[in-house]
Amino acid sequence: MSGDSLRRLAAGLLVLSVLVGGSRLFTGVIYLADEPTALLVLKRGPALWIERPESQDRPFAEQIVLDREEPDLVYGGLYVALMRMAPILAPALAGVALLLMALARRRPSGKRG
């Protein structure tokens, strides 16, 4: 791989790392209390919860709903697993991106003059 390819791959991994980490902090699943419905929501502020039931002190109306499914989100299992791995996955992706950037500095670029 040329230095340019490594830099593009590193940039992509860095963006993916930010998306995974941001998703972990700013999205979640709420299960409604009065009906068998799951809501993928955008949290009003960063929070560590991944999924929770609706409660009186934290109603879902305070959140921005991104997706609503009955009785459960089709991708809910995959979402929850990815969000549970995010504290390890996001820094690992960022670390690999930094290593690739360091390697890209040592390799010549693909452009020939």
C-alpha positions in Angstrom: 0.0 0.0 0.0 1.2 3.5 -0.8 1.4 6.2 1.8 -1.7 7.9 0.4 -3.8 4.7 0.7 -2.6 4.3 4.3 -3.6 7.9 5.1 -7.1 7.5 3.6 -7.6 4.2 5.6 -6.3 5.8 8.8 -8.7 8.8 8.3 -11.6 6.4 7.7 -10.8 4.5 10.9 -10.5 7.7 12.9 -13.9 8.8 11.6 -15.4 5.4 12.5 -13.9 5.6 16.0 -15.5 9.0 16.6 -18.9 7.7 15.2 -18.8 4.6 17.5 -17.8 6.7 20.5 -20.4 9.4 19.8 -23.1 6.9 19.3 -22.3 5.3 22.6 -22.7 8.6 24.4 -25.5 10.2 22.5 -27.9 7.4 21.4 -29.9 4.7 23.4 -32.9 2.4 23.4 -35.9 3.1 25.6 -38.6 0.5 26.2 -42.0 2.1 26.7 -43.9 1.2 29.9 -47.4 1.0 28.5 -46.8 -0.8 25.2 -44.3 -3.3 23.8 -42.4 -0.7 21.8 -38.7 0.1 21.6 -37.4 3.5 20.6 -34.0 4.4 19.4 -33.4 7.9 20.7 -30.9 10.7 20.6 -30.1 11.6 24.2 -30.4 15.3 25.2 -26.8 15.1 26.6 -24.0 12.6 26.9 -25.0 9.6 29.1 -23.6 6.2 29.6 -26.9 4.2 29.5 -27.4 2.0 26.5 -30.9 0.8 27.1 -33.5 1.5 29.8 -37.2 1.3 30.5 -39.3 4.4 30.4 -39.8 5.9 33.9 -41.7 8.7 35.4 -38.6 10.7 36.2 -37.1 10.2 32.7 -40.0 10.0 30.2 -39.1 9.3 26.6 -40.7 12.6 25.5 -37.5 14.3 26.7 -35.6 12.5 24.0 -35.5 12.9 20.2 -36.8 9.6 18.6 -34.7 8.3 15.7 -36.6 5.0 15.2 -39.7 3.3 16.6 -40.5 -0.4 16.2 -43.0 -2.8 17.7 -42.4 -5.0 19.5 -38.6 -4.6 19.3 -36.0 -3.0 17.1 -34.9 -5.4 14.3 -31.3 -4.4 14.8 -31.6 -4.0 18.6 -29.4 -6.9 19.5 -26.6 -5.8 17.2 -26.9 -2.2 18.4 -26.7 -3.2 22.1 -23.7 -5.4 21.4 -21.9 -2.7 19.5 -22.6 -0.1 22.1 -21.3 -2.5 24.9 -18.1 -3.0 22.9 -17.7 0.8 22.1 -15.5 1.7 25.1 -13.0 -0.8 23.8 -13.7 -0.6 20.1 -13.5 3.2 19.7 -10.0 3.6 21.3 -8.8 0.5 19.4 -9.9 1.9 16.1 -8.2 5.3 16.9 -5.0 3.5 17.9 -4.9 1.5 14.7 -5.5 4.8 12.8 -2.6 6.5 14.5 -0.3 3.5 13.7 -1.4 3.6 10.1 -0.6 7.4 10.0 2.8 6.7 11.4 3.4 4.0 8.8 2.2 6.3 6.0 4.9 8.9 6.9 7.6 6.3 6.3 6.2 5.1 2.9 6.4 7.2 -0.3 3.2 8.6 -1.7 1.8 7.1 -4.8 2.2 10.4 -6.8 5.1 10.4 -9.2 6.3 13.7 -10.6 
